[in-house]
Amino acid sequence: MYGYLWRHLPGPAPVRLLLALMLFAGLVALLFGWVFPWLMPQLPFNDVTVDEAQAAAPASVIMGA
C-alpha cells in the first residue's frame, strides 16, 4: 500500500515526503475529529459486568473455597 501511494504521488522525493506527511496528518485529523467521536457512544467501555455483591465479597466466597 505504501509503495503504491509513493509511486502515485507527484514530484521528487522531498515533495512526495511532504505530501505523504500531509496526507497522514489529514487522516489523523479526520479520525480524531469525526470518526472517533462518532464511534465512542457505540463502544461498550462503560458497561461494567462486575456485580456490586461480588465486588464486595471476599475472594474465597466467590471461588467457592
N, CA, C, O and CB atoms as a CASP TS submission, in Angstrom:
PFRMAT TS
TARGET T0000
AUTHOR 0000-0000-0000
METHOD Language model
MODEL 1
PARENT N/A
ATOM      1  N   MET     1       0.820  -1.181   0.000  1.00  0.00           N
ATOM      2  CA  MET     1       0.000   0.000   0.000  1.00  0.00           C
ATOM      3  C   MET     1       0.869   1.252   0.000  1.00  0.00           C
ATOM      4  O   MET     1       0.597   2.198  -0.739  1.00  0.00           O
ATOM      5  CB  MET     1      -0.935  -0.006   1.196  1.00  0.00           C
ATOM      6  N   TYR     2       1.911   1.262   0.823  1.00  0.00           N
ATOM      7  CA  TYR     2       2.754   2.453   0.894  1.00  0.00           C
ATOM      8  C   TYR     2       3.529   2.649  -0.402  1.00  0.00           C
ATOM      9  O   TYR     2       3.735   3.782  -0.838  1.00  0.00           O
ATOM     10  CB  TYR     2       3.721   2.355   2.077  1.00  0.00           C
ATOM     11  N   GLY     3       3.958   1.560  -1.016  1.00  0.00           N
ATOM     12  CA  GLY     3       4.642   1.651  -2.294  1.00  0.00           C
ATOM     13  C   GLY     3       3.728   2.208  -3.371  1.00  0.00           C
ATOM     14  O   GLY     3       4.148   3.028  -4.187  1.00  0.00           O
ATOM     15  N   TYR     4       2.492   1.766  -3.375  1.00  0.00           N
ATOM     16  CA  TYR     4       1.506   2.278  -4.326  1.00  0.00           C
ATOM     17  C   TYR     4       1.317   3.771  -4.142  1.00  0.00           C
ATOM     18  O   TYR     4       1.318   4.531  -5.111  1.00  0.00           O
ATOM     19  CB  TYR     4       0.166   1.551  -4.165  1.00  0.00           C
ATOM     20  N   LEU     5       1.158   4.185  -2.905  1.00  0.00           N
ATOM     21  CA  LEU     5       0.975   5.607  -2.605  1.00  0.00           C
ATOM     22  C   LEU     5       2.211   6.404  -3.012  1.00  0.00           C
ATOM     23  O   LEU     5       2.095   7.472  -3.612  1.00  0.00           O
ATOM     24  CB  LEU     5       0.680   5.812  -1.105  1.00  0.00           C
ATOM     25  N   TRP     6       3.382   5.886  -2.688  1.00  0.00           N
ATOM     26  CA  TRP     6       4.633   6.588  -3.008  1.00  0.00           C
ATOM     27  C   TRP     6       4.807   6.744  -4.522  1.00  0.00           C
ATOM     28  O   TRP     6       5.260   7.787  -4.992  1.00  0.00           O
ATOM     29  CB  TRP     6       5.839   5.831  -2.413  1.00  0.00           C
ATOM     30  N   ARG     7       4.449   5.710  -5.280  1.00  0.00           N
ATOM     31  CA  ARG     7       4.588   5.774  -6.736  1.00  0.00           C
ATOM     32  C   ARG     7       3.609   6.754  -7.374  1.00  0.00           C
ATOM     33  O   ARG     7       3.907   7.317  -8.427  1.00  0.00           O
ATOM     34  CB  ARG     7       4.389   4.399  -7.334  1.00  0.00           C
ATOM     35  N   HIS     8       2.459   6.966  -6.763  1.00  0.00           N
ATOM     36  CA  HIS     8       1.438   7.809  -7.371  1.00  0.00           C
ATOM     37  C   HIS     8       1.460   9.254  -6.884  1.00  0.00           C
ATOM     38  O   HIS     8       0.716  10.085  -7.404  1.00  0.00           O
ATOM     39  CB  HIS     8       0.095   7.225  -7.109  1.00  0.00           C
ATOM     40  N   LEU     9       2.286   9.565  -5.914  1.00  0.00           N
ATOM     41  CA  LEU     9       2.427  10.961  -5.513  1.00  0.00           C
ATOM     42  C   LEU     9       3.325  11.681  -6.520  1.00  0.00           C
ATOM     43  O   LEU     9       4.326  11.122  -6.967  1.00  0.00           O
ATOM     44  CB  LEU     9       3.009  11.072  -4.071  1.00  0.00           C
ATOM     45  N   PRO    10       2.971  12.921  -6.879  1.00  0.00           N
ATOM     46  CA  PRO    10       3.772  13.628  -7.879  1.00  0.00           C
ATOM     47  C   PRO    10       5.025  14.261  -7.274  1.00  0.00           C
ATOM     48  O   PRO    10       5.087  14.498  -6.068  1.00  0.00           O
ATOM     49  CB  PRO    10       2.930  14.701  -8.554  1.00  0.00           C
ATOM     50  N   GLY    11       6.010  14.530  -8.111  1.00  0.00           N
ATOM     51  CA  GLY    11       7.185  15.285  -7.714  1.00  0.00           C
ATOM     52  C   GLY    11       8.354  14.433  -7.280  1.00  0.00           C
ATOM     53  O   GLY    11       8.276  13.205  -7.246  1.00  0.00           O
ATOM     54  N   PRO    12       9.450  15.114  -6.945  1.00  0.00           N
ATOM     55  CA  PRO    12      10.636  14.398  -6.444  1.00  0.00           C
ATOM     56  C   PRO    12      10.418  13.914  -5.005  1.00  0.00           C
ATOM     57  O   PRO    12       9.395  14.207  -4.386  1.00  0.00           O
ATOM     58  CB  PRO    12      11.887  15.311  -6.511  1.00  0.00           C
ATOM     59  N   ALA    13      11.390  13.176  -4.494  1.00  0.00           N
ATOM     60  CA  ALA    13      11.263  12.545  -3.176  1.00  0.00           C
ATOM     61  C   ALA    13      10.928  13.524  -2.046  1.00  0.00           C
ATOM     62  O   ALA    13      10.068  13.197  -1.229  1.00  0.00           O
ATOM     63  CB  ALA    13      12.540  11.829  -2.843  1.00  0.00           C
ATOM     64  N   PRO    14      11.553  14.706  -1.947  1.00  0.00           N
ATOM     65  CA  PRO    14      11.178  15.608  -0.845  1.00  0.00           C
ATOM     66  C   PRO    14       9.727  16.088  -0.926  1.00  0.00           C
ATOM     67  O   PRO    14       9.066  16.258   0.098  1.00  0.00           O
ATOM     68  CB  PRO    14      12.101  16.810  -0.833  1.00  0.00           C
ATOM     69  N   VAL    15       9.244  16.304  -2.139  1.00  0.00           N
ATOM     70  CA  VAL    15       7.845  16.724  -2.312  1.00  0.00           C
ATOM     71  C   VAL    15       6.910  15.577  -1.965  1.00  0.00           C
ATOM     72  O   VAL    15       5.874  15.779  -1.332  1.00  0.00           O
ATOM     73  CB  VAL    15       7.587  17.206  -3.762  1.00  0.00           C
ATOM     74  N   ARG    16       7.283  14.373  -2.382  1.00  0.00           N
ATOM     75  CA  ARG    16       6.471  13.201  -2.043  1.00  0.00           C
ATOM     76  C   ARG    16       6.403  13.002  -0.532  1.00  0.00           C
ATOM     77  O   ARG    16       5.347  12.687   0.015  1.00  0.00           O
ATOM     78  CB  ARG    16       7.041  11.941  -2.715  1.00  0.00           C
ATOM     79  N   LEU    17       7.535  13.189   0.131  1.00  0.00           N
ATOM     80  CA  LEU    17       7.561  13.048   1.582  1.00  0.00           C
ATOM     81  C   LEU    17       6.648  14.068   2.240  1.00  0.00           C
ATOM     82  O   LEU    17       5.893  13.731   3.152  1.00  0.00           O
ATOM     83  CB  LEU    17       8.987  13.198   2.110  1.00  0.00           C
ATOM     84  N   LEU    18       6.710  15.302   1.788  1.00  0.00           N
ATOM     85  CA  LEU    18       5.845  16.349   2.338  1.00  0.00           C
ATOM     86  C   LEU    18       4.375  16.028   2.088  1.00  0.00           C
ATOM     87  O   LEU    18       3.545  16.184   2.984  1.00  0.00           O
ATOM     88  CB  LEU    18       6.197  17.714   1.726  1.00  0.00           C
ATOM     89  N   LEU    19       4.052  15.583   0.886  1.00  0.00           N
ATOM     90  CA  LEU    19       2.670  15.217   0.577  1.00  0.00           C
ATOM     91  C   LEU    19       2.200  14.026   1.411  1.00  0.00           C
ATOM     92  O   LEU    19       1.059  14.003   1.873  1.00  0.00           O
ATOM     93  CB  LEU    19       2.533  14.897  -0.908  1.00  0.00           C
ATOM     94  N   ALA    20       3.071  13.042   1.602  1.00  0.00           N
ATOM     95  CA  ALA    20       2.715  11.877   2.413  1.00  0.00           C
ATOM     96  C   ALA    20       2.470  12.287   3.862  1.00  0.00           C
ATOM     97  O   ALA    20       1.535  11.793   4.492  1.00  0.00           O
ATOM     98  CB  ALA    20       3.823  10.809   2.341  1.00  0.00           C
ATOM     99  N   LEU    21       3.294  13.179   4.395  1.00  0.00           N
ATOM    100  CA  LEU    21       3.083  13.661   5.760  1.00  0.00           C
ATOM    101  C   LEU    21       1.788  14.450   5.880  1.00  0.00           C
ATOM    102  O   LEU    21       1.077  14.349   6.880  1.00  0.00           O
ATOM    103  CB  LEU    21       4.257  14.523   6.205  1.00  0.00           C
ATOM    104  N   MET    22       1.488  15.238   4.852  1.00  0.00           N
ATOM    105  CA  MET    22       0.229  15.991   4.871  1.00  0.00           C
ATOM    106  C   MET    22      -0.976  15.059   4.796  1.00  0.00           C
ATOM    107  O   MET    22      -1.980  15.292   5.469  1.00  0.00           O
ATOM    108  CB  MET    22       0.188  16.993   3.710  1.00  0.00           C
ATOM    109  N   LEU    23      -0.888  14.009   3.986  1.00  0.00           N
ATOM    110  CA  LEU    23      -1.970  13.021   3.928  1.00  0.00           C
ATOM    111  C   LEU    23      -2.146  12.317   5.263  1.00  0.00           C
ATOM    112  O   LEU    23      -3.270  12.098   5.713  1.00  0.00           O
ATOM    113  CB  LEU    23      -1.697  11.993   2.831  1.00  0.00           C
ATOM    114  N   PHE    24      -1.031  11.964   5.895  1.00  0.00           N
ATOM    115  CA  PHE    24      -1.093  11.308   7.200  1.00  0.00           C
ATOM    116  C   PHE    24      -1.727  12.229   8.245  1.00  0.00           C
ATOM    117  O   PHE    24      -2.575  11.795   9.025  1.00  0.00           O
ATOM    118  CB  PHE    24       0.313  10.882   7.651  1.00  0.00           C
ATOM    119  N   ALA    25      -1.317  13.494   8.260  1.00  0.00           N
ATOM    120  CA  ALA    25      -1.888  14.453   9.211  1.00  0.00           C
ATOM    121  C   ALA    25      -3.379  14.648   8.952  1.00  0.00           C
ATOM    122  O   ALA    25      -4.161  14.773   9.895  1.00  0.00           O
ATOM    123  CB  ALA    25      -1.153  15.805   9.124  1.00  0.00           C
ATOM    124  N   GLY    26      -3.775  14.676   7.689  1.00  0.00           N
ATOM    125  CA  GLY    26      -5.198  14.795   7.355  1.00  0.00           C
ATOM    126  C   GLY    26      -5.991  13.590   7.811  1.00  0.00           C
ATOM    127  O   GLY    26      -7.113  13.725   8.299  1.00  0.00           O
ATOM    128  N   LEU    27      -5.411  12.413   7.654  1.00  0.00           N
ATOM    129  CA  LEU    27      -6.083  11.190   8.104  1.00  0.00           C
ATOM    130  C   LEU    27      -6.241  11.180   9.620  1.00  0.00           C
ATOM    131  O   LEU    27      -7.302  10.817  10.128  1.00  0.00           O
ATOM    132  CB  LEU    27      -5.302   9.949   7.648  1.00  0.00           C
ATOM    133  N   VAL    28      -5.205  11.572  10.341  1.00  0.00           N
ATOM    134  CA  VAL    28      -5.278  11.636  11.802  1.00  0.00           C
ATOM    135  C   VAL    28      -6.328  12.651  12.240  1.00  0.00           C
ATOM    136  O   VAL    28      -7.098  12.389  13.164  1.00  0.00           O
ATOM    137  CB  VAL    28      -3.904  11.998  12.399  1.00  0.00           C
ATOM    138  N   ALA    29      -6.364  13.817  11.578  1.00  0.00           N
ATOM    139  CA  ALA    29      -7.369  14.833  11.909  1.00  0.00           C
ATOM    140  C   ALA    29      -8.776  14.314  11.632  1.00  0.00           C
ATOM    141  O   ALA    29      -9.693  14.556  12.416  1.00  0.00           O
ATOM    142  CB  ALA    29      -7.115  16.123  11.111  1.00  0.00           C
ATOM    143  N   LEU    30      -8.947  13.612  10.534  1.00  0.00           N
ATOM    144  CA  LEU    30     -10.254  13.034  10.217  1.00  0.00           C
ATOM    145  C   LEU    30     -10.681  12.025  11.275  1.00  0.00           C
ATOM    146  O   LEU    30     -11.829  12.034  11.718  1.00  0.00           O
ATOM    147  CB  LEU    30     -10.222  12.366   8.842  1.00  0.00           C
ATOM    148  N   LEU    31      -9.763  11.160  11.678  1.00  0.00           N
ATOM    149  CA  LEU    31     -10.091  10.147  12.682  1.00  0.00           C
ATOM    150  C   LEU    31     -10.443  10.775  14.025  1.00  0.00           C
ATOM    151  O   LEU    31     -11.467  10.438  14.619  1.00  0.00           O
ATOM    152  CB  LEU    31      -8.927   9.180  12.853  1.00  0.00           C
ATOM    153  N   PHE    32      -9.594  11.691  14.508  1.00  0.00           N
ATOM    154  CA  PHE    32      -9.835  12.279  15.823  1.00  0.00           C
ATOM    155  C   PHE    32     -10.961  13.298  15.817  1.00  0.00           C
ATOM    156  O   PHE    32     -11.599  13.514  16.848  1.00  0.00           O
ATOM    157  CB  PHE    32      -8.580  12.925  16.332  1.00  0.00           C
ATOM    158  N   GLY    33     -11.219  13.932  14.676  1.00  0.00           N
ATOM    159  CA  GLY    33     -12.257  14.959  14.617  1.00  0.00           C
ATOM    160  C   GLY    33     -13.647  14.420  14.404  1.00  0.00           C
ATOM    161  O   GLY    33     -14.609  14.953  14.958  1.00  0.00           O
ATOM    162  N   TRP    34     -13.777  13.348  13.593  1.00  0.00           N
ATOM    163  CA  TRP    34     -15.111  12.886  13.254  1.00  0.00           C
ATOM    164  C   TRP    34     -15.338  11.405  13.534  1.00  0.00           C
ATOM    165  O   TRP    34     -16.380  11.046  14.083  1.00  0.00           O
ATOM    166  CB  TRP    34     -15.378  13.161  11.820  1.00  0.00           C
ATOM    167  N   VAL    35     -14.405  10.542  13.177  1.00  0.00           N
ATOM    168  CA  VAL    35     -14.659   9.103  13.274  1.00  0.00           C
ATOM    169  C   VAL    35     -14.697   8.637  14.722  1.00  0.00           C
ATOM    170  O   VAL    35     -15.655   7.977  15.125  1.00  0.00           O
ATOM    171  CB  VAL    35     -13.595   8.325  12.508  1.00  0.00           C
ATOM    172  N   PHE    36     -13.677   8.963  15.516  1.00  0.00           N
ATOM    173  CA  PHE    36     -13.647   8.504  16.899  1.00  0.00           C
ATOM    174  C   PHE    36     -14.784   9.089  17.738  1.00  0.00           C
ATOM    175  O   PHE    36     -15.377   8.348  18.523  1.00  0.00           O
ATOM    176  CB  PHE    36     -12.319   8.857  17.526  1.00  0.00           C
ATOM    177  N   PRO    37     -15.127  10.392  17.617  1.00  0.00           N
ATOM    178  CA  PRO    37     -16.286  10.895  18.374  1.00  0.00           C
ATOM    179  C   PRO    37     -17.597  10.215  17.970  1.00  0.00           C
ATOM    180  O   PRO    37     -18.468  10.007  18.814  1.00  0.00           O
ATOM    181  CB  PRO    37     -16.417  12.400  18.180  1.00  0.00           C
ATOM    182  N   TRP    38     -17.745   9.869  16.695  1.00  0.00           N
ATOM    183  CA  TRP    38     -18.954   9.172  16.261  1.00  0.00           C
ATOM    184  C   TRP    38     -18.974   7.743  16.812  1.00  0.00           C
ATOM    185  O   TRP    38     -20.037   7.225  17.153  1.00  0.00           O
ATOM    186  CB  TRP    38     -19.045   9.154  14.718  1.00  0.00           C
ATOM    187  N   LEU    39     -17.817   7.116  16.898  1.00  0.00           N
ATOM    188  CA  LEU    39     -17.725   5.729  17.317  1.00  0.00           C
ATOM    189  C   LEU    39     -17.829   5.553  18.831  1.00  0.00           C
ATOM    190  O   LEU    39     -18.272   4.503  19.297  1.00  0.00           O
ATOM    191  CB  LEU    39     -16.435   5.142  16.830  1.00  0.00           C
ATOM    192  N   MET    40     -17.436   6.545  19.593  1.00  0.00           N
ATOM    193  CA  MET    40     -17.350   6.419  21.051  1.00  0.00           C
ATOM    194  C   MET    40     -18.660   5.980  21.712  1.00  0.00           C
ATOM    195  O   MET    40     -18.614   5.085  22.556  1.00  0.00           O
ATOM    196  CB  MET    40     -16.917   7.732  21.640  1.00  0.00           C
ATOM    197  N   PRO    41     -19.823   6.551  21.383  1.00  0.00           N
ATOM    198  CA  PRO    41     -21.054   6.091  22.047  1.00  0.00           C
ATOM    199  C   PRO    41     -21.416   4.647  21.714  1.00  0.00           C
ATOM    200  O   PRO    41     -22.188   4.021  22.441  1.00  0.00           O
ATOM    201  CB  PRO    41     -22.206   6.989  21.664  1.00  0.00           C
ATOM    202  N   GLN    42     -20.870   4.115  20.631  1.00  0.00           N
ATOM    203  CA  GLN    42     -21.212   2.763  20.226  1.00  0.00           C
ATOM    204  C   GLN    42     -20.315   1.704  20.856  1.00  0.00           C
ATOM    205  O   GLN    42     -20.593   0.512  20.719  1.00  0.00           O
ATOM    206  CB  GLN    42     -21.144   2.653  18.738  1.00  0.00           C
ATOM    207  N   LEU    43     -19.251   2.105  21.541  1.00  0.00           N
ATOM    208  CA  LEU    43     -18.336   1.156  22.167  1.00  0.00           C
ATOM    209  C   LEU    43     -18.734   0.934  23.626  1.00  0.00           C
ATOM    210  O   LEU    43     -19.096   1.889  24.313  1.00  0.00           O
ATOM    211  CB  LEU    43     -16.876   1.660  22.073  1.00  0.00           C
ATOM    212  N   PRO    44     -18.674  -0.298  24.106  1.00  0.00           N
ATOM    213  CA  PRO    44     -19.175  -0.623  25.443  1.00  0.00           C
ATOM    214  C   PRO    44     -18.145  -0.435  26.558  1.00  0.00           C
ATOM    215  O   PRO    44     -18.035  -1.294  27.433  1.00  0.00           O
ATOM    216  CB  PRO    44     -19.659  -2.039  25.461  1.00  0.00           C
ATOM    217  N   PHE    45     -17.379   0.676  26.550  1.00  0.00           N
ATOM    218  CA  PHE    45     -16.365   0.862  27.582  1.00  0.00           C
ATOM    219  C   PHE    45     -16.964   1.112  28.959  1.00  0.00           C
ATOM    220  O   PHE    45     -16.320   0.817  29.966  1.00  0.00           O
ATOM    221  CB  PHE    45     -15.463   2.007  27.210  1.00  0.00           C
ATOM    222  N   ASN    46     -18.164   1.642  29.028  1.00  0.00           N
ATOM    223  CA  ASN    46     -18.777   1.960  30.315  1.00  0.00           C
ATOM    224  C   ASN    46     -19.690   0.850  30.821  1.00  0.00           C
ATOM    225  O   ASN    46     -20.289   0.988  31.887  1.00  0.00           O
ATOM    226  CB  ASN    46     -19.558   3.243  30.207  1.00  0.00           C
ATOM    227  N   ASP    47     -19.806  -0.242  30.081  1.00  0.00           N
ATOM    228  CA  ASP    47     -20.625  -1.369  30.521  1.00  0.00           C
ATOM    229  C   ASP    47     -19.798  -2.242  31.452  1.00  0.00           C
ATOM    230  O   ASP    47     -18.921  -2.984  31.010  1.00  0.00           O
ATOM    231  CB  ASP    47     -21.150  -2.193  29.309  1.00  0.00           C
ATOM    232  N   VAL    48     -20.084  -2.146  32.735  1.00  0.00           N
ATOM    233  CA  VAL    48     -19.336  -2.914  33.734  1.00  0.00           C
ATOM    234  C   VAL    48     -20.104  -4.195  34.005  1.00  0.00           C
ATOM    235  O   VAL    48     -21.314  -4.164  34.230  1.00  0.00           O
ATOM    236  CB  VAL    48     -19.122  -2.092  35.058  1.00  0.00           C
ATOM    237  N   THR    49     -19.408  -5.316  33.983  1.00  0.00           N
ATOM    238  CA  THR    49     -20.084  -6.602  34.167  1.00  0.00           C
ATOM    239  C   THR    49     -19.865  -7.175  35.566  1.00  0.00           C
ATOM    240  O   THR    49     -20.286  -8.301  35.830  1.00  0.00           O
ATOM    241  CB  THR    49     -19.600  -7.597  33.125  1.00  0.00           C
ATOM    242  N   VAL    50     -19.231  -6.449  36.451  1.00  0.00           N
ATOM    243  CA  VAL    50     -18.976  -6.939  37.800  1.00  0.00           C
ATOM    244  C   VAL    50     -20.143  -6.529  38.693  1.00  0.00           C
ATOM    245  O   VAL    50     -20.535  -5.363  38.732  1.00  0.00           O
ATOM    246  CB  VAL    50     -17.623  -6.389  38.356  1.00  0.00           C
ATOM    247  N   ASP    51     -20.693  -7.514  39.412  1.00  0.00           N
ATOM    248  CA  ASP    51     -21.762  -7.233  40.364  1.00  0.00           C
ATOM    249  C   ASP    51     -21.202  -6.507  41.574  1.00  0.00           C
ATOM    250  O   ASP    51     -20.060  -6.736  41.973  1.00  0.00           O
ATOM    251  CB  ASP    51     -22.468  -8.530  40.794  1.00  0.00           C
ATOM    252  N   GLU    52     -22.010  -5.631  42.155  1.00  0.00           N
ATOM    253  CA  GLU    52     -21.573  -4.974  43.395  1.00  0.00           C
ATOM    254  C   GLU    52     -21.451  -5.987  44.513  1.00  0.00           C
ATOM    255  O   GLU    52     -20.563  -5.865  45.356  1.00  0.00           O
ATOM    256  CB  GLU    52     -22.550  -3.858  43.800  1.00  0.00           C
ATOM    257  N   ALA    53     -22.320  -6.983  44.541  1.00  0.00           N
ATOM    258  CA  ALA    53     -22.268  -8.002  45.590  1.00  0.00           C
ATOM    259  C   ALA    53     -20.993  -8.834  45.463  1.00  0.00           C
ATOM    260  O   ALA    53     -20.362  -9.148  46.472  1.00  0.00           O
ATOM    261  CB  ALA    53     -23.512  -8.915  45.522  1.00  0.00           C
ATOM    262  N   GLN    54     -20.615  -9.187  44.269  1.00  0.00           N
ATOM    263  CA  GLN    54     -19.391  -9.954  44.068  1.00  0.00           C
ATOM    264  C   GLN    54     -18.163  -9.112  44.348  1.00  0.00           C
ATOM    265  O   GLN    54     -17.166  -9.623  44.857  1.00  0.00           O
ATOM    266  CB  GLN    54     -19.334 -10.503  42.653  1.00  0.00           C
ATOM    267  N   ALA    55     -18.218  -7.848  44.027  1.00  0.00           N
ATOM    268  CA  ALA    55     -17.073  -6.973  44.254  1.00  0.00           C
ATOM    269  C   ALA    55     -16.839  -6.779  45.745  1.00  0.00           C
ATOM    270  O   ALA    55     -15.695  -6.614  46.168  1.00  0.00           O
ATOM    271  CB  ALA    55     -17.284  -5.617  43.566  1.00  0.00           C
ATOM    272  N   ALA    56     -17.898  -6.796  46.549  1.00  0.00           N
ATOM    273  CA  ALA    56     -17.771  -6.590  47.984  1.00  0.00           C
ATOM    274  C   ALA    56     -17.405  -7.877  48.718  1.00  0.00           C
ATOM    275  O   ALA    56     -16.887  -7.812  49.833  1.00  0.00           O
ATOM    276  CB  ALA    56     -19.061  -6.028  48.542  1.00  0.00           C
ATOM    277  N   ALA    57     -17.659  -9.038  48.129  1.00  0.00           N
ATOM    278  CA  ALA    57     -17.406 -10.319  48.792  1.00  0.00           C
ATOM    279  C   ALA    57     -15.913 -10.667  48.718  1.00  0.00           C
ATOM    280  O   ALA    57     -15.240 -10.293  47.757  1.00  0.00           O
ATOM    281  CB  ALA    57     -18.260 -11.446  48.145  1.00  0.00           C
ATOM    282  N   PRO    58     -15.398 -11.372  49.715  1.00  0.00           N
ATOM    283  CA  PRO    58     -14.012 -11.824  49.670  1.00  0.00           C
ATOM    284  C   PRO    58     -13.824 -12.861  48.547  1.00  0.00           C
ATOM    285  O   PRO    58     -14.790 -13.488  48.112  1.00  0.00           O
ATOM    286  CB  PRO    58     -13.595 -12.423  51.040  1.00  0.00           C
ATOM    287  N   ALA    59     -12.621 -13.031  48.100  1.00  0.00           N
ATOM    288  CA  ALA    59     -12.315 -13.930  47.007  1.00  0.00           C
ATOM    289  C   ALA    59     -12.647 -15.376  47.343  1.00  0.00           C
ATOM    290  O   ALA    59     -13.045 -16.138  46.462  1.00  0.00           O
ATOM    291  CB  ALA    59     -10.864 -13.810  46.636  1.00  0.00           C
ATOM    292  N   SER    60     -12.491 -15.762  48.588  1.00  0.00           N
ATOM    293  CA  SER    60     -12.781 -17.144  48.960  1.00  0.00           C
ATOM    294  C   SER    60     -14.265 -17.469  48.802  1.00  0.00           C
ATOM    295  O   SER    60     -14.613 -18.607  48.486  1.00  0.00           O
ATOM    296  CB  SER    60     -12.340 -17.406  50.396  1.00  0.00           C
ATOM    297  N   VAL    61     -15.132 -16.502  49.013  1.00  0.00           N
ATOM    298  CA  VAL    61     -16.567 -16.722  48.847  1.00  0.00           C
ATOM    299  C   VAL    61     -16.882 -16.856  47.358  1.00  0.00           C
ATOM    300  O   VAL    61     -17.703 -17.688  46.973  1.00  0.00           O
ATOM    301  CB  VAL    61     -17.390 -15.559  49.486  1.00  0.00           C
ATOM    302  N   ILE    62     -16.255 -16.066  46.541  1.00  0.00           N
ATOM    303  CA  ILE    62     -16.531 -16.103  45.112  1.00  0.00           C
ATOM    304  C   ILE    62     -15.996 -17.390  44.497  1.00  0.00           C
ATOM    305  O   ILE    62     -16.669 -17.993  43.660  1.00  0.00           O
ATOM    306  CB  ILE    62     -15.916 -14.884  44.414  1.00  0.00           C
ATOM    307  N   MET    63     -14.814 -17.821  44.888  1.00  0.00           N
ATOM    308  CA  MET    63     -14.205 -19.016  44.326  1.00  0.00           C
ATOM    309  C   MET    63     -14.811 -20.302  44.884  1.00  0.00           C
ATOM    310  O   MET    63     -14.555 -21.374  44.337  1.00  0.00           O
ATOM    311  CB  MET    63     -12.720 -19.000  44.584  1.00  0.00           C
ATOM    312  N   GLY    64     -15.579 -20.234  45.915  1.00  0.00           N
ATOM    313  CA  GLY    64     -16.207 -21.405  46.493  1.00  0.00           C
ATOM    314  C   GLY    64     -15.315 -22.196  47.425  1.00  0.00           C
ATOM    315  O   GLY    64     -15.584 -23.369  47.686  1.00  0.00           O
ATOM    316  N   ALA    65     -14.271 -21.588  47.927  1.00  0.00           N
ATOM    317  CA  ALA    65     -13.345 -22.293  48.815  1.00  0.00           C
ATOM    318  C   ALA    65     -13.770 -22.171  50.248  1.00  0.00           C
ATOM    319  O   ALA    65     -13.106 -22.704  51.137  1.00  0.00           O
ATOM    320  CB  ALA    65     -11.937 -21.765  48.653  1.00  0.00           C
TER
END
